[in-house]
Amino acid sequence: MEDYEMAECEKTTNTINSQKRITRRRFIAGAGATALSFTVVKPSLVRGTEANSKVDLGLIGCGGRGTWIAELFAQHGGYNVVAVADYFQDRVDGAGGKLGVDDARCYTGLSGYRKLLEKVDAVAIESPPYFHPQQAAEAVDAGCHTYVAKPIAVDAPGCRSIGDSGKKATSKKLCFLIDFQTRADKFYIEALKRVRDGALGKFAFGEAIYHAGCPFKRMYKSWQEAPNDSENRLRAWGLDRILSGDIITEQNIHTLDVMSWIMDQEPVWAVGTGGRTVRPVGTCWDHFAILFEYPNNVGITFSSRQMDGHGTQPEGIRNRMFGAKGILETEYGGQVIIRGKNFYRGGRSPGIYKEGAVANIAAFHKNIISKNFDNTTVAPSVRSNLITILGRTAAYERRKVTWDEIIKSKKKLDGNLKGLKA
């Protein structure tokens, strides 16, 4: 995720809350942290134990969000960011400089991350989604605790690969965490606990939306300059449906993950449509409209756009579930509330974008130190990612697509990486 994508997410959140946007530099400059004391032991002797609470971390993917995430790891106090890898030299130089990484441990090229994996305890994977499954699998094979950005993959085989990597990590006594901010938010957690306990009664139907502007406008220039150039395409990965998974997978997974969390089961089928009405470049669509049907005839409508909303409401990342006893309403960065017979006032988390990441980074460290290898974020993340692919396939092919079809799919997207240096 690039700086401008982060800004768009902040803009979406603050549209809901009508608050002034806080830039990454502002909140990093203003962040107060309690000094922590850690003992460092040679990684080759002990990896991720109480004696080795200072974890040596490598960053794969040095774009705006990758560098920002690495800075949050450094601010935690329990990590040493010791290596970085990205295809592009300028991004490696920028991230390495900000993070104080030795030049000898700054790696470039498609396979540069493999050198990084040789001498780290843990890795944060923040590269374009297309690369996540292979990089995660190799990280686990190398004996690294693995922290992966959403989305985890762009196709069904990639999702299954991540699931397998999570299981292998557990068997190898390694931690594997998928970074969804909402899953770490106290209001979402409490509201969903109450839903599980029957606060809504029998489900009737639901709604899920992700309405925002385009977060990738600054990528337009790279794409327009040389759309057939492999390196330009990689720089503009957010405009490429293969490298990103299209907007329904790369961005809209936030709201579809909440939908999946609410339902706590797989959908039966999906039908939908979509297209590109405004976006002038790239291969991604700028809107989707999907109907997901769950067991017991529970339908959930989903819509998304990445175009100017001209002030219309509702805006942002929102979910509603209607039940016999009440209604759950959630907003990313806004109000989480249950209305009805089992009222829950909930609250707001306007800083969820940063706070969720900080919480996940802390949980990752705690799991490493306490040797908790349950890796509970993997299975729900795989399901949510597959749901985006279910909806995307239904829209692309203009037909009803079943869950069984998607989970058995062997269709692997071809990134066409010819022309890129190894």
C-alpha positions in Angstrom: 0.0 0.0 0.0 1.5 3.3 -1.0 1.5 6.7 0.9 -1.5 7.9 -1.2 -3.4 4.7 -0.6 -2.9 5.3 3.1 -4.1 8.9 2.7 -7.2 7.7 1.0 -7.9 5.3 3.8 -7.5 8.1 6.3 -9.7 10.3 4.2 -12.4 7.7 4.1 -12.2 7.2 7.9 -12.3 10.9 8.6 -15.2 11.5 6.2 -17.2 9.3 8.6 -15.9 11.1 11.6 -15.6 14.6 10.2 -12.1 14.9 11.7 -9.0 16.5 10.4 -6.8 14.0 8.7 -3.6 13.1 10.5 -0.7 12.3 8.3 1.8 9.5 8.9 4.6 11.9 9.7 2.4 13.8 12.2 1.4 10.8 14.2 4.9 9.2 14.1 6.4 12.5 15.2 3.8 12.9 17.9 3.8 9.3 19.1 4.9 8.8 22.7 6.3 5.4 23.6 7.2 3.9 26.9 10.9 2.8 26.9 11.2 -0.9 27.0 14.2 -3.0 28.0 15.0 -6.1 26.0 17.8 -8.7 26.1 19.3 -9.8 22.8 20.6 -13.2 22.2 22.3 -14.4 19.0 19.4 -15.5 16.6 21.3 -18.6 15.6 21.1 -19.9 19.2 17.6 -18.9 20.1 14.7 -17.7 18.0 11.8 -15.8 19.5 12.0 -17.0 23.1 11.8 -15.0 26.4 15.6 -14.8 26.2 15.4 -13.4 22.8 12.6 -10.8 23.2 14.2 -8.4 20.7 13.2 -9.9 17.4 15.3 -9.3 14.3 12.8 -8.3 11.5 13.1 -8.1 7.8 10.7 -6.0 5.6 9.6 -7.3 2.1 8.0 -4.5 0.2 9.3 -1.0 0.7 6.4 1.1 -0.6 4.7 3.7 1.5 2.7 1.3 3.7 5.6 -1.2 4.0 8.0 1.5 5.2 5.3 2.9 7.6 4.6 -0.6 9.0 8.3 -1.2 9.5 8.5 2.1 11.4 5.7 0.9 13.7 7.6 -2.3 14.3 10.6 -0.3 15.3 8.6 2.0 17.6 7.2 -1.1 19.4 10.6 -1.6 21.0 10.6 -5.4 20.7 12.0 -5.5 17.2 15.2 -4.7 15.4 14.4 -3.9 11.7 17.6 -5.3 10.2 16.9 -5.9 6.5 14.7 -4.7 3.7 13.9 -6.0 0.2 12.0 -4.6 -2.7 12.3 -4.9 -6.5 13.2 -1.3 -6.9 16.5 0.2 -5.8 15.0 3.6 -5.0 12.5 2.1 -2.6 15.1 0.0 -0.9 17.3 3.0 -0.5 14.4 5.1 0.9 13.2 2.5 3.4 16.7 1.4 4.4 17.7 5.0 5.0 14.6 5.8 7.2 15.0 2.5 9.2 18.8 2.7 9.6 19.4 -0.6 7.8 23.0 -1.4 6.7 23.5 -1.1 3.0 24.7 -4.7 2.9 21.3 -5.9 4.0 19.2 -4.0 1.5 18.2 -6.3 -1.3 16.7 -5.7 -4.8 15.1 -7.7 -7.6 12.3 -10.2 -7.6 14.3 -12.7 -5.6 16.1 -10.3 -3.3 13.9 -11.3 -0.4 15.4 -14.8 -0.4 18.7 -13.3 0.9 16.8 -11.4 3.5 15.2 -14.6 4.8 18.6 -16.1 5.6 19.4 -14.0 8.7 16.2 -12.7 10.3 13.9 -14.1 13.0 10.7 -12.6 11.5 9.5 -11.0 8.3 6.8 -8.5 7.4 5.4 -9.1 3.9 4.1 -5.8 2.4 4.7 -6.5 -1.3 1.9 -6.4 -3.9 -0.7 -9.2 -3.1 0.3 -11.3 -6.1 3.6 -12.2 -4.4 2.3 -13.0 -0.9 1.7 -16.7 -1.1 5.2 -17.6 -2.4 7.0 -15.2 -0.2 5.1 -16.4 2.9 5.7 -20.1 2.0 9.4 -19.4 1.7 9.5 -17.4 4.9 8.0 -20.3 6.8 10.4 -22.8 5.1 13.3 -20.5 6.2 12.1 -20.7 9.8 10.8 -17.1 10.1 7.8 -15.9 12.0 5.6 -14.3 9.3 3.4 -11.2 9.4 1.4 -10.7 6.2 -0.6 -7.8 4.9 -4.1 -8.2 3.5 -5.1 -9.4 1.0 -3.2 -12.6 1.3 -3.5 -13.7 -2.3 -5.2 -12.9 -5.6 -6.5 -16.3 -6.5 -7.9 -19.5 -4.9 -4.6 -21.5 -5.2 -2.8 -18.6 -3.5 -5.4 -18.6 -0.6 -4.9 -22.3 -0.1 -1.1 -21.8 -0.1 -1.4 -19.3 2.7 -3.6 -21.7 4.6 -1.0 -24.4 4.2 1.8 -22.0 5.3 -0.2 -21.1 8.4 -0.5 -24.8 9.3 3.1 -25.5 8.6 4.1 -22.5 10.7 2.2 -24.0 13.6 3.8 -27.4 13.1 7.3 -25.7 13.1 6.5 -23.6 16.2 6.4 -20.4 14.3 4.0 -17.4 14.5 1.9 -16.4 11.4 -0.3 -13.4 11.6 -2.6 -11.7 9.0 -3.0 -7.9 9.5 -6.7 -6.9 9.6 -7.2 -3.7 11.7 -10.9 -4.4 12.5 -10.1 -7.8 14.0 -8.0 -6.0 16.6 -10.5 -3.3 17.5 -12.2 -3.6 20.9 -15.6 -2.4 19.7 -15.7 -4.8 16.8 -14.6 -7.6 19.0 -17.2 -7.0 21.7 -20.0 -6.4 19.2 -19.3 -9.6 17.4 -19.1 -11.5 20.7 -22.6 -10.3 21.5 -23.8 -11.2 18.0 -22.5 -14.8 18.7 -24.4 -14.8 21.9 -27.6 -14.1 20.1 -28.0 -10.3 20.4 -29.5 -10.0 16.9 -31.6 -13.1 17.1 -32.2 -14.9 13.8 -30.5 -13.2 10.9 -32.7 -11.7 8.1 -30.4 -9.9 5.7 -27.3 -7.7 5.6 -25.5 -4.9 3.7 -21.8 -4.3 3.1 -20.3 -1.3 1.3 -16.9 0.1 0.5 -17.4 3.5 -1.1 -14.4 5.7 -1.6 -12.3 7.6 -4.1 -9.4 6.0 -6.1 -6.4 5.5 -3.8 -4.0 4.9 -6.7 -4.2 8.1 -8.7 -0.5 8.8 -8.3 0.2 5.5 -10.1 -1.5 6.9 -13.2 1.7 8.5 -14.4 3.7 5.3 -14.3 1.1 3.4 -16.2 0.5 6.1 -18.8 4.2 6.6 -19.5 4.7 3.0 -20.6 1.8 0.7 -20.0 3.6 -2.2 -21.6 6.8 -1.8 -19.6 7.1 -4.5 -17.0 8.8 -2.2 -14.4 6.2 0.5 -14.9 3.4 -2.0 -14.5 5.0 -3.2 -11.2 5.3 0.3 -9.9 1.6 0.8 -10.8 0.5 -2.6 -9.4 -2.6 -1.1 -7.8 -4.0 -0.5 -11.2 -3.4 -4.0 -12.4 -6.1 -6.6 -11.7 -3.6 -9.5 -11.6 -1.0 -8.0 -9.3 -3.6 -6.4 -7.0 -6.5 -8.8 -7.3 -8.7 -5.9 -8.4 -10.4 -3.5 -6.0 -12.8 -6.1 -4.6 -9.8 -8.2 -3.3 -7.2 -5.5 -2.7 -9.4 -2.9 -0.9 -13.0 -4.2 -0.4 -11.8 -7.2 1.5 -12.0 -4.9 4.6 -15.8 -4.9 4.5 -16.2 -8.4 3.2 -14.0 -9.7 6.1 -16.4 -8.0 8.5 -19.3 -9.6 6.6 -17.6 -13.0 7.0 -16.9 -12.4 10.6 -20.6 -11.6 11.3 -21.8 -14.7 9.4 -19.1 -17.0 10.7 -19.7 -19.5 7.8 -19.2 -19.7 4.1 -21.7 -18.2 1.6 -23.5 -20.6 -0.7 -23.2 -18.6 -3.9 -22.9 -15.2 -5.4 -24.1 -13.3 -8.4 -23.1 -9.8 -9.5 -21.9 -7.2 -11.9 -19.5 -4.4 -12.1 -17.2 -2.5 -14.5 -15.1 0.5 -15.1 -16.9 3.7 -15.7 -14.5 6.5 -14.7 -11.0 5.1 -14.2 -8.9 6.1 -17.3 -6.0 3.7 -16.9 -5.2 0.2 -15.8 -7.1 -3.1 -15.9 -9.0 -2.9 -12.6 -12.7 -2.1 -12.3 -13.9 0.9 -10.4 -17.2 -0.6 -9.1 -18.8 -3.8 -8.1 -22.4 -4.8 -7.0 -22.8 -8.4 -5.6 -25.4 -10.5 -3.9 -24.1 -13.2 -1.6 -26.5 -15.8 -0.3 -25.7 -17.6 2.9 -27.4 -20.7 4.5 -31.0 -20.2 5.7 -31.7 -17.8 2.8 -29.8 -14.9 4.4 -28.8 -12.5 1.6 -26.1 -9.8 1.9 -25.8 -7.1 -0.7 -22.4 -5.7 -1.3 -21.4 -2.6 -3.4 -18.2 -0.8 -3.9 -16.8 2.1 -5.8 -13.5 3.9 -6.3 -14.7 7.1 -7.9 -15.9 10.5 -6.7 -19.0 10.2 -4.5 -19.8 13.9 -4.8 -20.7 14.1 -1.1 -23.3 11.3 -1.2 -23.9 9.2 1.9 -23.3 6.6 3.1 -19.6 6.8 2.5 -16.7 4.6 3.7 -16.4 1.1 4.9 -19.7 0.0 6.5 -21.7 -3.1 7.4 -25.2 -3.7 8.7 -26.8 -7.0 9.7 -30.6 -7.1 10.4 -31.9 -9.7 12.8 -35.2 -10.5 14.6 -34.0 -8.8 17.8 -31.8 -6.0 16.6 -29.4 -4.5 14.0 -25.6 -4.4 14.1 -24.0 -1.4 12.4 -20.3 -1.0 11.9 -18.1 1.7 10.4 -14.4 1.5 9.8 -13.2 4.4 12.0 -16.8 5.3 12.9 -19.5 4.0 15.2 -19.9 0.3 16.1 -23.3 -0.2 17.7 -26.1 -2.8 18.2 -29.6 -1.4 18.1 -32.7 -3.2 19.4 -33.6 -5.4 22.3 -30.0 -6.1 23.3 -28.6 -2.6 22.9 -24.9 -2.1 22.9 -23.6 1.5 22.6 -20.2 0.4 21.5 -18.0 3.3 20.4 -15.8 4.8 17.8 -12.1 4.2 16.8 -11.2 7.1 14.6 -7.5 6.0 14.6 -8.3 2.4 13.7 -6.0 2.4 10.7 -2.9 2.9 12.9 -4.2 1.5 16.1 -5.2 -1.8 14.5 -1.7 -2.2 13.0 0.0 -1.3 16.3 -2.2 -3.9 18.1 -1.4 -6.6 15.6 2.3 -5.8 15.8 2.1 -6.1 19.6 0.2 -9.4 19.4 2.7 -10.8 16.9 5.6 -10.0 19.3 3.6 -11.4 22.3 2.9 -14.6 20.4 6.6 -15.0 19.5 7.8 -14.4 23.1 5.1 -16.6 24.8 5.4 -19.3 22.2 1.8 -19.1 21.1 1.7 -20.8 17.7 -2.1 -21.2 17.3 -2.0 -18.7 14.4 -5.8 -18.0 14.7 -5.9 -15.2 12.2 -5.1 -17.5 9.2 -8.3 -19.5 8.7 -10.7 -16.5 8.8 -8.4 -14.5 6.5 -8.3 -17.3 4.0 -12.1 -17.5 4.0 -12.5 -13.7 3.6 -10.1 -13.6 0.7 -11.9 -16.5 -1.0 -15.2 -14.6 -0.6 -13.7 -11.7 -2.5 -12.7 -14.1 -5.3 -16.2 -15.6 -5.3 -17.8 -12.2 -5.8 -15.2 -11.1 -8.3 -15.7 -14.3 -10.4 -19.5 -13.9 -10.3 -19.1 -10.3 -11.5 -16.5 -10.9 -14.2 -18.4 -13.9 -15.6 -21.9 -12.5 -15.1 -23.2 -15.8 -13.6 -24.0 -17.5 -10.3 -20.9 -18.9 -8.8 -20.9 -21.4 -5.9 -18.6 -21.5 -2.9 -17.8 -25.2 -3.7 -16.6 -24.1 -7.2 -14.3 -21.4 -5.8 -12.7 -23.6 -3.1 -11.9 -26.2 -5.7 -10.7 -23.8 -8.3 -7.2 -24.4 -9.7 -7.2 -21.2 -11.7 -4.0 -19.4 -11.0 -3.5 -15.8 -12.2 -0.5 -15.3 -14.4 1.5 -12.2 -13.3 3.5 -12.2 -16.6 6.7 -11.1 -14.9 8.8 -11.3 -18.1 11.3 -8.5 -18.4 11.8 -8.1 -14.7 15.2 -8.7 -13.2 15.7 -11.6 -10.9 
